[in-house]
Amino acid sequence: MVDVMASNEAWARAPELVEQIVRAVRSVDFLISEVQTGWASAMGLTVSQWNMLVIIAEAHERSGLQVKSVAETLRVNASFIVRQSRPLEDLGLIRRKSSNTDKRVVYLSATPKALKELARLQESRDSVCAAIKKEMGEATTLHTIELLQQLERSLARCRARLQIAD
């Protein structure tokens, strides 16, 4: 009987626990943005532009990424990517190329200048990753990734049930 009561008490606190998760995720997001702001400002970019550039640069060995793919990865509208890509193109950091088969499809690729600038900041990026891995340990880091992925799937199901559009 005690186990049932304890379980009921924990269940009654579930909304409070979910709010704690939300606050923790928001706090982590804020801290990540602060770190990214440092890297972005070193290149004269906004955090959004920085994140776009990193995603595009990760695909530099291919012929680029479709605007749609970048938008899906960042979970933003494709028109946002188009608007944010123009300053990156003006700075010589990305190249835009229309598809040979469908001119409506645009590919974005990182320029050698972008790759050089990102390489200049790689030591700082690596040190942040190393510090996190050292502090948390590999097992905890992997477990955290699993938990965050589980939370993401759960929220996606909630979103679908509420019929919240992209």
DSSP file (Angstrom, degrees, kcal/mol; ACC not computed):
  #  RESIDUE AA STRUCTURE BP1 BP2  ACC     N-H-->O    O-->H-N    N-H-->O    O-->H-N    TCO  KAPPA ALPHA  PHI   PSI    X-CA   Y-CA   Z-CA
    1    1 A M     >        0   0    0      0, 0.0     4,-2.1     0, 0.0     5,-0.2   0.000 360.0 360.0 360.0 -37.0    0.0    0.0    0.0
    2    2 A V  H  >  +     0   0    0      1,-0.2     4,-2.8     2,-0.2     5,-0.2   0.902 360.0  53.5 -62.9 -40.8    2.9    2.4    0.8
    3    3 A D  H  > S+     0   0    0      1,-0.2     4,-2.4     2,-0.2    -1,-0.2   0.891 108.4  49.8 -62.0 -39.4    4.3    1.8   -2.7
    4    4 A V  H  > S+     0   0    0      2,-0.2     4,-2.5     1,-0.2    -1,-0.2   0.908 111.7  48.3 -65.1 -42.3    1.0    2.8   -4.3
    5    5 A M  H  X S+     0   0    0     -4,-2.1     4,-2.5     2,-0.2    -2,-0.2   0.922 112.1  48.5 -64.6 -44.2    0.8    5.9   -2.2
    6    6 A A  H  X S+     0   0    0     -4,-2.8     4,-2.3     1,-0.2    -2,-0.2   0.902 112.0  50.1 -62.7 -40.1    4.3    6.9   -3.0
    7    7 A S  H  X S+     0   0    0     -4,-2.4     4,-2.4    -5,-0.2    -2,-0.2   0.904 110.3  49.8 -64.3 -41.5    3.6    6.3   -6.7
    8    8 A N  H  X S+     0   0    0     -4,-2.5     4,-2.3     2,-0.2    -2,-0.2   0.891 110.5  50.2 -64.5 -39.7    0.5    8.4   -6.5
    9    9 A E  H  X S+     0   0    0     -4,-2.5     4,-1.3     2,-0.2    -2,-0.2   0.920 111.4  48.2 -64.0 -43.2    2.4   11.3   -4.8
   10   10 A A  H  < S+     0   0    0     -4,-2.3     3,-0.3     1,-0.2     4,-0.2   0.908 111.6  50.2 -63.7 -40.9    5.1   11.2   -7.5
   11   11 A W  H >< S+     0   0    0     -4,-2.4     3,-1.5     1,-0.2    -1,-0.2   0.887 106.2  55.2 -64.7 -38.5    2.4   11.2  -10.2
   12   12 A A  H 3< S+     0   0    0     -4,-2.3    -1,-0.2     1,-0.3     4,-0.2   0.812 107.9  50.3 -64.6 -28.2    0.7   14.1   -8.7
   13   13 A R  T 3X S+     0   0    0     -4,-1.3     4,-2.2    -3,-0.3     3,-0.4   0.442  80.9 104.5 -86.4  -0.1    4.0   16.0   -8.8
   14   14 A A  H <> S+     0   0    0     -3,-1.5     4,-2.6     1,-0.2     5,-0.2   0.877  77.0  50.8 -53.4 -46.5    4.5   15.1  -12.5
   15   15 A P  H  > S+     0   0    0      0, 0.0     4,-2.2     0, 0.0    -1,-0.2   0.907 111.0  50.3 -59.7 -37.8    3.6   18.6  -13.9
   16   16 A E  H  > S+     0   0    0     -3,-0.4     4,-1.7    -4,-0.2    -2,-0.2   0.894 110.8  49.2 -63.7 -39.9    6.1   20.1  -11.4
   17   17 A L  H  X S+     0   0    0     -4,-2.2     4,-2.0     2,-0.2    -1,-0.2   0.895 109.3  51.4 -67.4 -39.9    8.8   17.7  -12.6
   18   18 A V  H  X S+     0   0    0     -4,-2.6     4,-2.6     1,-0.2    -2,-0.2   0.909 107.9  52.7 -63.5 -40.9    8.1   18.5  -16.2
   19   19 A E  H  X S+     0   0    0     -4,-2.2     4,-2.6     1,-0.2    -1,-0.2   0.866 106.4  53.7 -62.4 -35.6    8.4   22.2  -15.5
   20   20 A Q  H  X S+     0   0    0     -4,-1.7     4,-2.3     2,-0.2    -1,-0.2   0.903 108.9  48.9 -64.1 -40.1   11.8   21.4  -13.9
   21   21 A I  H  X S+     0   0    0     -4,-2.0     4,-2.8     2,-0.2     5,-0.2   0.937 110.9  50.2 -62.8 -45.7   12.9   19.7  -17.1
   22   22 A V  H  X S+     0   0    0     -4,-2.6     4,-2.5     1,-0.2    -2,-0.2   0.921 111.4  48.1 -59.5 -45.5   11.7   22.7  -19.1
   23   23 A R  H  X S+     0   0    0     -4,-2.6     4,-2.2     1,-0.2    -1,-0.2   0.905 112.4  49.0 -63.1 -40.8   13.6   25.1  -16.9
   24   24 A A  H  X S+     0   0    0     -4,-2.3     4,-2.5     2,-0.2    -2,-0.2   0.917 112.0  47.9 -65.3 -42.8   16.8   23.0  -17.1
   25   25 A V  H  X S+     0   0    0     -4,-2.8     4,-2.7     1,-0.2    -2,-0.2   0.913 111.9  49.9 -65.6 -41.7   16.6   22.7  -20.9
   26   26 A R  H  X S+     0   0    0     -4,-2.5     4,-2.4    -5,-0.2    -1,-0.2   0.908 110.9  50.1 -61.8 -40.7   16.0   26.4  -21.3
   27   27 A S  H  X S+     0   0    0     -4,-2.2     4,-2.3     2,-0.2    -2,-0.2   0.920 111.8  47.0 -64.0 -44.1   19.0   27.1  -19.0
   28   28 A V  H  X S+     0   0    0     -4,-2.5     4,-2.7     2,-0.2     5,-0.2   0.918 111.3  52.0 -63.4 -43.1   21.2   24.8  -21.1
   29   29 A D  H  X S+     0   0    0     -4,-2.7     4,-2.4     1,-0.2    -2,-0.2   0.910 109.3  50.4 -59.0 -42.9   19.9   26.4  -24.3
   30   30 A F  H  X S+     0   0    0     -4,-2.4     4,-2.1     2,-0.2    -1,-0.2   0.926 111.5  47.5 -61.1 -45.5   20.8   29.8  -22.9
   31   31 A L  H  X S+     0   0    0     -4,-2.3     4,-2.1     2,-0.2    -2,-0.2   0.896 111.0  50.9 -65.5 -40.0   24.3   28.7  -22.0
   32   32 A I  H  X S+     0   0    0     -4,-2.7     4,-2.8     1,-0.2    -1,-0.2   0.928 109.6  51.5 -61.1 -44.2   24.9   27.1  -25.4
   33   33 A S  H  X S+     0   0    0     -4,-2.4     4,-2.3     1,-0.2    -2,-0.2   0.877 106.9  53.5 -61.6 -38.0   23.8   30.3  -27.0
   34   34 A E  H  X S+     0   0    0     -4,-2.1     4,-1.4     2,-0.2    -1,-0.2   0.929 111.2  45.2 -62.6 -44.2   26.2   32.3  -24.9
   35   35 A V  H  X S+     0   0    0     -4,-2.1     4,-1.5     1,-0.2     3,-0.4   0.936 114.3  48.8 -63.9 -46.0   29.1   30.1  -26.0
   36   36 A Q  H  X S+     0   0    0     -4,-2.8     4,-3.3     1,-0.2     5,-0.2   0.830 103.4  61.9 -64.1 -31.3   28.0   30.2  -29.7
   37   37 A T  H  X S+     0   0    0     -4,-2.3     4,-2.9    -5,-0.2    -1,-0.2   0.901 102.2  51.9 -60.2 -40.3   27.7   34.0  -29.4
   38   38 A G  H  X S+     0   0    0     -4,-1.4     4,-1.4    -3,-0.4    -1,-0.2   0.929 113.8  42.1 -61.0 -46.0   31.4   34.2  -28.7
   39   39 A W  H  X S+     0   0    0     -4,-1.5     4,-0.7     2,-0.2    -2,-0.2   0.921 115.8  49.5 -68.0 -43.0   32.2   32.1  -31.8
   40   40 A A  H ><>S+     0   0    0     -4,-3.3     5,-2.8     1,-0.2     3,-1.4   0.928 109.8  50.1 -62.1 -45.6   29.7   33.9  -34.0
   41   41 A S  H ><5S+     0   0    0     -4,-2.9     3,-0.9     1,-0.3    -1,-0.2   0.814 100.9  63.7 -66.4 -28.3   30.9   37.4  -33.0
   42   42 A A  H 3<5S+     0   0    0     -4,-1.4    -1,-0.3     1,-0.2    -2,-0.2   0.744 112.2  37.5 -64.5 -21.2   34.5   36.3  -33.7
   43   43 A M  T <<5S-     0   0    0     -3,-1.4    -1,-0.2    -4,-0.7    -2,-0.2   0.347 118.9-109.8-108.5   3.4   33.3   35.9  -37.3
   44   44 A G  T < 5S+     0   0    0     -3,-0.9     2,-0.2    -4,-0.4    -3,-0.2   0.819  77.6 126.4  73.1  31.3   31.0   38.9  -37.3
   45   45 A L      < -     0   0    0     -5,-2.8    -1,-0.2    -8,-0.1     2,-0.2  -0.730  61.6-114.9-117.5 163.9   27.9   36.7  -37.5
   46   46 A T     >  -     0   0    0     -2,-0.2     4,-2.6    -3,-0.1     5,-0.1  -0.505  38.6-106.8 -84.4 167.0   24.7   36.2  -35.5
   47   47 A V  H  > S+     0   0    0      2,-0.2     4,-2.8     1,-0.2     5,-0.2   0.901 122.2  53.3 -62.9 -40.0   24.2   32.9  -33.7
   48   48 A S  H  > S+     0   0    0      1,-0.2     4,-2.2     2,-0.2    -1,-0.2   0.928 111.1  45.5 -60.0 -44.9   21.6   31.9  -36.3
   49   49 A Q  H  > S+     0   0    0      2,-0.2     4,-2.8     1,-0.2    -2,-0.2   0.894 111.7  53.2 -65.4 -39.3   24.1   32.5  -39.1
   50   50 A W  H  X S+     0   0    0     -4,-2.6     4,-2.6     2,-0.2    -2,-0.2   0.945 109.7  47.4 -58.7 -49.9   26.8   30.7  -37.1
   51   51 A N  H  X S+     0   0    0     -4,-2.8     4,-2.1     1,-0.2    -2,-0.2   0.895 112.7  49.7 -62.0 -40.5   24.6   27.6  -36.7
   52   52 A M  H  X S+     0   0    0     -4,-2.2     4,-2.7    -5,-0.2     5,-0.2   0.944 111.2  48.9 -60.2 -48.2   23.7   27.7  -40.4
   53   53 A L  H  X S+     0   0    0     -4,-2.8     4,-3.0     1,-0.2    -2,-0.2   0.897 109.7  51.2 -61.8 -42.0   27.3   28.0  -41.4
   54   54 A V  H  X S+     0   0    0     -4,-2.6     4,-2.0     2,-0.2    -1,-0.2   0.926 112.4  46.5 -62.1 -44.7   28.4   25.1  -39.1
   55   55 A I  H  X S+     0   0    0     -4,-2.1     4,-0.6     2,-0.2    -2,-0.2   0.921 115.2  46.1 -63.6 -44.1   25.7   22.8  -40.5
   56   56 A I  H >< S+     0   0    0     -4,-2.7     3,-1.0     1,-0.2    54,-0.4   0.910 111.8  51.7 -65.4 -41.8   26.6   23.8  -44.1
   57   57 A A  H >< S+     0   0    0     -4,-3.0     3,-2.0     1,-0.3    -1,-0.2   0.841  99.7  63.3 -65.7 -33.4   30.3   23.3  -43.4
   58   58 A E  H 3< S+     0   0    0     -4,-2.0     3,-0.3     1,-0.3    -1,-0.3   0.760 106.9  45.7 -62.0 -22.1   29.8   19.9  -42.0
   59   59 A A  T X<>S+     0   0    0     -3,-1.0     3,-1.5    -4,-0.6     5,-0.8   0.126  77.2 117.6-103.4  18.8   28.5   18.9  -45.5
   60   60 A H  T < 5 +     0   0    0     -3,-2.0    -1,-0.2     1,-0.3    -2,-0.1   0.742  67.5  61.5 -64.6 -22.9   31.4   20.6  -47.4
   61   61 A E  T 3 5S+     0   0    0     -3,-0.3    -1,-0.3    -4,-0.2     2,-0.1   0.729 101.5  61.9 -76.5 -19.6   32.6   17.3  -48.9
   62   62 A R  T < 5S-     0   0    0     -3,-1.5     3,-0.1     1,-0.0    -3,-0.0  -0.309 112.2 -89.8 -89.4-176.2   29.3   16.9  -50.6
   63   63 A S  T   5S-     0   0    0      1,-0.3     2,-0.1    -2,-0.1    -3,-0.1   0.166  81.6 -83.5 -83.9  22.3   28.0   19.3  -53.2
   64   64 A G      < -     0   0    0     -5,-0.8     2,-0.4    -8,-0.1    -1,-0.3  -0.439  50.0 -75.2 106.5 178.8   26.3   21.3  -50.5
   65   65 A L  E     -A  108   0A   0     43,-2.7    43,-3.3    -2,-0.1     2,-0.1  -0.912  40.5-112.0-117.5 143.5   23.0   21.1  -48.6
   66   66 A Q  E  >  -A  107   0A   0     -2,-0.4     4,-2.0    41,-0.3     3,-0.4  -0.453  27.0-120.6 -68.2 146.6   19.6   22.0  -49.9
   67   67 A V  H  > S+     0   0    0     39,-2.1     4,-2.5     1,-0.2     5,-0.2   0.901 115.9  57.0 -52.0 -42.9   18.1   25.1  -48.2
   68   68 A K  H  > S+     0   0    0     38,-0.2     4,-2.4     1,-0.2    -1,-0.2   0.885 105.0  50.1 -58.1 -41.7   15.2   22.7  -47.1
   69   69 A S  H  > S+     0   0    0     -3,-0.4     4,-2.3     2,-0.2    -1,-0.2   0.897 110.5  48.8 -66.5 -41.2   17.7   20.4  -45.3
   70   70 A V  H  X S+     0   0    0     -4,-2.0     4,-2.3     2,-0.2    -2,-0.2   0.925 112.1  49.9 -63.6 -43.7   19.3   23.3  -43.4
   71   71 A A  H  X>S+     0   0    0     -4,-2.5     5,-2.4     1,-0.2     4,-0.9   0.913 111.3  48.3 -61.4 -44.1   15.9   24.5  -42.4
   72   72 A E  H  <5S+     0   0    0     -4,-2.4     3,-0.2     3,-0.2    -1,-0.2   0.902 110.8  51.0 -64.1 -40.8   14.8   21.1  -41.2
   73   73 A T  H  <5S+     0   0    0     -4,-2.3    -1,-0.2     1,-0.2    -2,-0.2   0.908 118.2  37.4 -63.4 -42.0   18.0   20.6  -39.2
   74   74 A L  H  <5S-     0   0    0     -4,-2.3    -1,-0.2    -5,-0.2    -2,-0.2   0.514 108.7-126.2 -86.9  -5.5   17.6   24.0  -37.5
   75   75 A R  T  <5 +     0   0    0     -4,-0.9     2,-0.3    -3,-0.2    -3,-0.2   0.937  68.1 119.5  57.3  50.9   13.9   23.6  -37.3
   76   76 A V  S   <S-     0   0    0     -5,-2.4    -1,-0.2    -6,-0.1     2,-0.2  -0.843  71.6 -81.9-133.0 171.4   13.1   26.9  -39.0
   77   77 A N    >>  -     0   0    0     -2,-0.3     4,-1.3     1,-0.1     3,-0.9  -0.486  35.3-123.8 -74.6 145.0   11.3   27.9  -42.1
   78   78 A A  H 3> S+     0   0    0      1,-0.3     4,-2.2     2,-0.2     5,-0.1   0.824 111.0  61.8 -59.7 -32.2   13.2   27.7  -45.4
   79   79 A S  H 3> S+     0   0    0      1,-0.2     4,-2.4     2,-0.2    -1,-0.3   0.846  99.7  55.4 -64.7 -31.7   12.5   31.4  -46.0
   80   80 A F  H <> S+     0   0    0     -3,-0.9     4,-2.6     2,-0.2    -1,-0.2   0.913 107.4  49.2 -63.8 -42.3   14.5   32.2  -42.8
   81   81 A I  H  X S+     0   0    0     -4,-1.3     4,-1.9     2,-0.2    -2,-0.2   0.910 109.8  51.4 -63.8 -42.3   17.4   30.3  -44.2
   82   82 A V  H  X S+     0   0    0     -4,-2.2     4,-1.0     2,-0.2    -2,-0.2   0.941 112.7  45.6 -59.8 -47.5   17.2   32.2  -47.5
   83   83 A R  H  < S+     0   0    0     -4,-2.4     3,-0.4     1,-0.2    -2,-0.2   0.910 116.3  45.0 -63.4 -42.3   17.2   35.5  -45.7
   84   84 A Q  H  X S+     0   0    0     -4,-2.6     4,-0.9     1,-0.2    -1,-0.2   0.727 105.6  61.8 -76.1 -20.8   20.1   34.6  -43.4
   85   85 A S  H  X S+     0   0    0     -4,-1.9     4,-2.5    -5,-0.2    -1,-0.2   0.784  89.6  70.2 -76.4 -25.6   22.1   33.1  -46.2
   86   86 A R  H  X S+     0   0    0     -4,-1.0     4,-2.7    -3,-0.4    -1,-0.2   0.938  99.8  44.9 -60.2 -48.6   22.4   36.3  -48.1
   87   87 A P  H  > S+     0   0    0      0, 0.0     4,-1.9     0, 0.0    -1,-0.2   0.882 112.8  52.9 -63.1 -34.1   24.7   38.0  -45.6
   88   88 A L  H  <>S+     0   0    0     -4,-0.9     5,-2.8     2,-0.2     6,-0.9   0.886 111.0  46.8 -65.8 -37.3   26.8   34.8  -45.4
   89   89 A E  H ><5S+     0   0    0     -4,-2.5     3,-1.4     4,-0.2    -1,-0.2   0.907 109.5  53.4 -68.4 -42.1   27.1   34.9  -49.1
   90   90 A D  H 3<5S+     0   0    0     -4,-2.7    -2,-0.2     1,-0.3    -1,-0.2   0.838 107.5  52.1 -61.4 -33.0   28.0   38.6  -49.1
   91   91 A L  T 3<5S-     0   0    0     -4,-1.9    -1,-0.3    -5,-0.2    -2,-0.2   0.485 117.4-115.4 -81.3  -2.9   30.8   37.8  -46.6
   92   92 A G  T < 5S+     0   0    0     -3,-1.4    22,-0.4    -4,-0.2    21,-0.3   0.750  84.2 117.4  77.1  23.6   32.1   35.1  -48.9
   93   93 A L  S   <S+     0   0    0     -5,-2.8    18,-2.2    -6,-0.2     2,-0.3   0.725  72.7  26.7 -97.3 -25.5   31.4   32.3  -46.4
   94   94 A I  E     -B  110   0A   0     -6,-0.9     2,-0.4    16,-0.3    16,-0.2  -0.935  64.3-143.6-134.9 161.3   28.8   30.3  -48.5
   95   95 A R  E     -B  109   0A   0     14,-2.7    14,-2.2    -2,-0.3     2,-0.4  -0.956  11.6-147.9-121.1 141.2   28.0   29.7  -52.1
   96   96 A R  E     +B  108   0A   0     -2,-0.4     2,-0.4    12,-0.2    12,-0.2  -0.916  19.4 176.2-108.8 135.7   24.5   29.3  -53.5
   97   97 A K  E     -B  107   0A   0     10,-2.4    10,-3.4    -2,-0.4     2,-0.2  -0.982  23.9-132.9-142.9 129.3   23.9   27.0  -56.5
   98   98 A S  E     -B  106   0A   0     -2,-0.4     8,-0.2     8,-0.2     5,-0.2  -0.497  36.4 -99.3 -76.1 148.6   20.7   26.1  -58.1
   99   99 A S        -     0   0    0      6,-2.8    -1,-0.1     3,-0.7     6,-0.1  -0.347  21.3-134.5 -63.4 145.5   20.1   22.4  -58.9
  100  100 A N  S    S+     0   0    0      1,-0.2     3,-0.2    -3,-0.1    -1,-0.1   0.795 105.6  38.6 -70.6 -28.2   20.7   21.4  -62.5
  101  101 A T  S    S+     0   0    0      1,-0.3     2,-0.4     4,-0.0    -1,-0.2   0.748 128.1  25.3 -96.4 -26.5   17.5   19.5  -62.6
  102  102 A D    >   -     0   0    0      3,-0.2     3,-2.0     1,-0.1    -3,-0.7  -0.862  60.9-162.3-143.2 103.6   15.2   21.8  -60.7
  103  103 A K  T 3  S+     0   0    0     -2,-0.4    -1,-0.1     1,-0.3    -3,-0.0   0.644  89.1  67.4 -64.0 -15.1   16.0   25.5  -60.5
  104  104 A R  T 3  S+     0   0    0     -6,-0.1     2,-0.5     2,-0.0    -1,-0.3   0.733  86.1  82.7 -75.2 -21.0   13.7   25.9  -57.5
  105  105 A V    <   -     0   0    0     -3,-2.0    -6,-2.8    -6,-0.1     2,-0.4  -0.737  66.3-166.2 -89.0 125.4   16.1   23.8  -55.4
  106  106 A V  E     - B   0  98A   0     -2,-0.5   -39,-2.1    -8,-0.2     2,-0.4  -0.935   5.9-154.1-116.2 134.1   19.1   25.8  -54.1
  107  107 A Y  E     -AB  66  97A   0    -10,-3.4   -10,-2.4    -2,-0.4     2,-0.4  -0.862   5.2-155.2-104.6 139.4   22.2   24.2  -52.6
  108  108 A L  E     +AB  65  96A   0    -43,-3.3   -43,-2.7    -2,-0.4     2,-0.3  -0.946  16.0 177.0-113.1 134.0   24.3   26.0  -50.0
  109  109 A S  E     - B   0  95A   0    -14,-2.2   -14,-2.7    -2,-0.4     2,-0.2  -0.977  30.5-111.0-136.5 151.5   28.0   25.1  -49.6
  110  110 A A  E     - B   0  94A   0    -54,-0.4   -16,-0.3    -2,-0.3   -17,-0.1  -0.556  30.7-134.0 -79.8 142.5   30.8   26.5  -47.5
  111  111 A T     >  -     0   0    0    -18,-2.2     4,-2.3    -2,-0.2     5,-0.2  -0.477  27.5-105.1 -87.8 164.5   33.6   28.4  -49.2
  112  112 A P  H  > S+     0   0    0      0, 0.0     4,-2.3     0, 0.0     5,-0.2   0.871 123.5  58.0 -55.9 -36.0   37.3   27.8  -48.4
  113  113 A K  H  > S+     0   0    0    -21,-0.3     4,-2.4     2,-0.2     5,-0.2   0.922 106.5  47.4 -59.9 -44.3   37.2   31.1  -46.5
  114  114 A A  H  > S+     0   0    0    -22,-0.4     4,-2.8     1,-0.2     5,-0.2   0.923 111.3  50.1 -63.4 -44.7   34.5   29.8  -44.3
  115  115 A L  H  X S+     0   0    0     -4,-2.3     4,-2.1     1,-0.2    -1,-0.2   0.876 111.2  49.7 -63.3 -36.7   36.3   26.5  -43.7
  116  116 A K  H  X S+     0   0    0     -4,-2.3     4,-1.8    -5,-0.2    -1,-0.2   0.927 112.1  47.4 -66.6 -45.2   39.5   28.4  -42.8
  117  117 A E  H  X S+     0   0    0     -4,-2.4     4,-1.0     1,-0.2    -2,-0.2   0.907 113.3  48.1 -63.2 -42.3   37.6   30.7  -40.3
  118  118 A L  H  X S+     0   0    0     -4,-2.8     4,-0.6     1,-0.2     3,-0.4   0.888 109.2  53.6 -65.7 -38.1   35.9   27.7  -38.7
  119  119 A A  H >X S+     0   0    0     -4,-2.1     3,-0.8     1,-0.2     4,-0.5   0.863 102.6  58.6 -63.5 -35.2   39.2   25.9  -38.4
  120  120 A R  H 3< S+     0   0    0     -4,-1.8     3,-0.3     1,-0.2    -1,-0.2   0.833 112.1  40.3 -62.1 -32.0   40.6   29.0  -36.6
  121  121 A L  H 3X S+     0   0    0     -4,-1.0     4,-2.2    -3,-0.4     3,-0.3   0.455  89.5  94.6 -94.7  -2.2   37.9   28.5  -34.0
  122  122 A Q  H <X S+     0   0    0     -3,-0.8     4,-3.3    -4,-0.6     5,-0.2   0.852  78.6  57.5 -62.5 -36.2   38.1   24.7  -33.8
  123  123 A E  H  X S+     0   0    0     -4,-0.5     4,-2.1    -3,-0.3    -1,-0.2   0.921 109.2  45.9 -60.8 -43.2   40.5   24.7  -30.9
  124  124 A S  H  > S+     0   0    0     -3,-0.3     4,-1.8    -4,-0.2    -1,-0.2   0.918 114.0  48.4 -64.3 -43.9   38.1   26.7  -28.8
  125  125 A R  H  X S+     0   0    0     -4,-2.2     4,-2.1     1,-0.2    -2,-0.2   0.915 111.7  50.0 -62.8 -43.0   35.2   24.5  -29.9
  126  126 A D  H  X S+     0   0    0     -4,-3.3     4,-2.7     1,-0.2    -1,-0.2   0.874 107.7  53.8 -63.4 -37.3   37.2   21.3  -29.1
  127  127 A S  H  X S+     0   0    0     -4,-2.1     4,-2.2    -5,-0.2    -1,-0.2   0.873 107.6  50.4 -68.4 -35.2   38.1   22.7  -25.6
  128  128 A V  H  X S+     0   0    0     -4,-1.8     4,-2.1     2,-0.2    -1,-0.2   0.941 113.0  46.3 -64.6 -46.6   34.5   23.2  -24.8
  129  129 A C  H  X S+     0   0    0     -4,-2.1     4,-2.6     1,-0.2    -2,-0.2   0.915 112.5  50.2 -61.9 -43.0   33.6   19.7  -25.9
  130  130 A A  H  X S+     0   0    0     -4,-2.7     4,-2.7     1,-0.2    -1,-0.2   0.898 109.2  51.6 -63.6 -40.4   36.6   18.2  -24.0
  131  131 A A  H  X S+     0   0    0     -4,-2.2     4,-2.5     2,-0.2    -1,-0.2   0.911 111.5  47.0 -63.8 -41.8   35.6   20.1  -20.8
  132  132 A I  H  X S+     0   0    0     -4,-2.1     4,-2.7     2,-0.2     5,-0.4   0.940 113.9  47.2 -64.7 -46.7   32.0   18.8  -21.0
  133  133 A K  H  X S+     0   0    0     -4,-2.6     4,-2.4     1,-0.2    -2,-0.2   0.889 113.8  48.4 -62.6 -38.9   33.2   15.2  -21.6
  134  134 A K  H  < S+     0   0    0     -4,-2.7    -2,-0.2    -5,-0.2    -1,-0.2   0.930 114.9  44.4 -67.6 -44.7   35.7   15.5  -18.8
  135  135 A E  H  < S+     0   0    0     -4,-2.5    -2,-0.2    -5,-0.2    -1,-0.2   0.904 126.0  30.1 -66.8 -42.4   33.2   16.8  -16.3
  136  136 A M  H  < S-     0   0    0     -4,-2.7     4,-0.5    -5,-0.2    -2,-0.2   0.781 101.3-134.9 -90.7 -28.6   30.4   14.4  -17.2
  137  137 A G     X  -     0   0    0     -4,-2.4     4,-2.1    -5,-0.4     5,-0.2   0.061  28.9 -84.4  82.6 157.0   32.3   11.4  -18.3
  138  138 A E  H  > S+     0   0    0      2,-0.2     4,-2.7     1,-0.2     5,-0.2   0.919 125.2  50.1 -66.5 -45.1   31.5    9.3  -21.3
  139  139 A A  H  > S+     0   0    0      1,-0.2     4,-2.4     2,-0.2    -1,-0.2   0.924 114.1  44.5 -62.2 -44.5   28.8    7.1  -19.8
  140  140 A T  H  > S+     0   0    0     -4,-0.5     4,-2.7     2,-0.2    -1,-0.2   0.892 112.6  52.6 -67.0 -38.9   26.9   10.1  -18.4
  141  141 A T  H  X S+     0   0    0     -4,-2.1     4,-2.2     2,-0.2    -2,-0.2   0.939 111.8  45.2 -61.0 -47.4   27.3   12.0  -21.6
  142  142 A L  H  X S+     0   0    0     -4,-2.7     4,-2.2     1,-0.2    -2,-0.2   0.900 113.6  50.0 -64.0 -40.6   25.9    9.1  -23.7
  143  143 A H  H  X S+     0   0    0     -4,-2.4     4,-2.5    -5,-0.2    -1,-0.2   0.896 109.2  52.0 -64.6 -39.7   23.0    8.6  -21.2
  144  144 A T  H  X S+     0   0    0     -4,-2.7     4,-2.7     2,-0.2     5,-0.2   0.909 108.1  51.5 -62.3 -42.4   22.2   12.3  -21.3
  145  145 A I  H  X S+     0   0    0     -4,-2.2     4,-2.4     2,-0.2    -1,-0.2   0.929 110.3  49.3 -59.9 -45.4   22.0   12.2  -25.1
  146  146 A E  H  X S+     0   0    0     -4,-2.2     4,-2.3     1,-0.2    -2,-0.2   0.919 111.9  48.3 -60.2 -44.5   19.6    9.2  -24.9
  147  147 A L  H  X S+     0   0    0     -4,-2.5     4,-2.5     1,-0.2    -2,-0.2   0.905 111.6  49.1 -64.7 -41.6   17.4   11.0  -22.4
  148  148 A L  H  X S+     0   0    0     -4,-2.7     4,-2.5     2,-0.2    -1,-0.2   0.885 111.2  49.9 -65.7 -38.2   17.3   14.2  -24.5
  149  149 A Q  H  X S+     0   0    0     -4,-2.4     4,-2.4    -5,-0.2    -2,-0.2   0.896 110.9  49.8 -65.9 -39.2   16.4   12.1  -27.6
  150  150 A Q  H  X S+     0   0    0     -4,-2.3     4,-2.3     2,-0.2    -2,-0.2   0.913 111.3  48.9 -64.0 -42.7   13.7   10.4  -25.6
  151  151 A L  H  X S+     0   0    0     -4,-2.5     4,-2.8     2,-0.2     5,-0.2   0.908 110.0  52.1 -62.3 -42.5   12.4   13.8  -24.4
  152  152 A E  H  X S+     0   0    0     -4,-2.5     4,-2.3     1,-0.2    -2,-0.2   0.928 110.7  47.0 -60.3 -46.0   12.5   15.1  -28.0
  153  153 A R  H  X S+     0   0    0     -4,-2.4     4,-2.1     2,-0.2    -1,-0.2   0.904 112.4  50.5 -62.9 -40.7   10.4   12.1  -29.2
  154  154 A S  H  X S+     0   0    0     -4,-2.3     4,-2.2     1,-0.2    -2,-0.2   0.925 111.8  46.6 -63.6 -45.3    7.9   12.6  -26.4
  155  155 A L  H  X S+     0   0    0     -4,-2.8     4,-2.7     1,-0.2    -1,-0.2   0.864 109.6  54.6 -65.8 -35.3    7.5   16.2  -27.1
  156  156 A A  H  X S+     0   0    0     -4,-2.3     4,-2.2    -5,-0.2    -1,-0.2   0.900 108.8  48.4 -64.5 -39.8    7.1   15.5  -30.8
  157  157 A R  H  X S+     0   0    0     -4,-2.1     4,-2.4     2,-0.2    -2,-0.2   0.912 111.9  49.1 -65.8 -41.4    4.3   13.0  -30.0
  158  158 A C  H  X S+     0   0    0     -4,-2.2     4,-2.2     2,-0.2    -2,-0.2   0.923 110.6  51.1 -61.4 -43.7    2.6   15.7  -27.7
  159  159 A R  H  X>S+     0   0    0     -4,-2.7     5,-2.3     1,-0.2     4,-0.5   0.905 110.2  49.0 -60.2 -43.1    3.0   18.2  -30.5
  160  160 A A  H ><5S+     0   0    0     -4,-2.2     3,-0.7     1,-0.2    -1,-0.2   0.905 110.0  51.1 -65.0 -40.9    1.3   15.8  -33.0
  161  161 A R  H 3<5S+     0   0    0     -4,-2.4    -1,-0.2     1,-0.3    -2,-0.2   0.863 113.4  45.0 -64.9 -34.2   -1.5   15.1  -30.6
  162  162 A L  H 3<5S-     0   0    0     -4,-2.2    -1,-0.3    -5,-0.2    -2,-0.2   0.519 110.0-128.7 -84.5  -5.3   -2.1   18.8  -30.2
  163  163 A Q  T <<5 +     0   0    0     -3,-0.7     2,-0.6    -4,-0.5    -3,-0.2   0.908  42.2 172.0  57.2  47.2   -1.8   19.3  -33.9
  164  164 A I      < -     0   0    0     -5,-2.3    -1,-0.2    -6,-0.1    -2,-0.1  -0.781  23.8-139.0 -87.8 122.6    0.8   22.0  -33.7
  165  165 A A              0   0    0     -2,-0.6    -1,-0.0     1,-0.1    -5,-0.0  -0.344 360.0 360.0 -80.3 160.9    2.1   22.8  -37.1
  166  166 A D              0   0    0     -2,-0.1    -1,-0.1   -90,-0.0    -2,-0.0   0.477 360.0 360.0 -64.7 360.0    5.7   23.5  -38.0
